């Protein structure tokens, strides 16, 4: 999660927005982990393989 926060522009924007709302770093990281888990779950659930993920991203 730390590398995503460091390198992904969408994640950095989300982090900055949440900080402005008064959330703590710990709360933000927890939310980001849940978001990542939902992304992975949906990829597994719908059977999208590594090749399709690389093309989509």
Secondary structure, DSSP 8 states (H G I E B T S, - for coil): -HHHHHH-HHHHHHHHHHHHTT--HHHHHHHHHHHHHHHHHHHHHTT--HHHHHHH-
